Amino acid sequence: MIKNLCKLLTMVIMLTGIVSAEEYTQVRAEHILVKTAVEAQQIKKEIDNGGDFEYYARVYSLCPSGKNGGDLGYFGRDQMVKEFERAAFNTPVGNVSNPVYTQFGWHLIKVLDKR
């Protein structure tokens, strides 16, 4: 009985995504790089209120990827600075991270896919 309950609970957890059985090795993301936390927070607020991420990347991002809507393509572990990588791998697909500080400035990261 207990063994069957454990199996059922494991299946429910995996199907609902509470815990993933899959370890992602790559993330596809877009990002916006700005100089200040205040600027990052304001842009995040605008995006959360329905603003277009790619538009804000083209207008405000200091990174050359901004001209492409912030698209970074796919990247794996140990290809980005740790703070950026941690946020990208921990942000659910379709969501935008809270502002993340790195040595380059403040980032907003929109996760497009994981594989």
C-alpha angles and dihedrals in degrees: 000000000000091000091055091047090053091051091048093047091049091052092048092050093049094045094049093048095237086131121012121221088202123080109211116223099182138037129196110210147161122214144190119214120201135163103241139045090228091057092047092049093049093050090047089052091051092049092047087053092056103281118149111255094207091052092053090047092054093046103038112018117111091200119094087235087070091083087063094049091270094294112166096174119217121333133176135216117299093023096098132042111281098252092051093045093049092052094045095050092044098047113091119242111274094022132107118229125234112258112295122202121217134158087274097056136264121336136195110199125201112196112215102174145348128208 
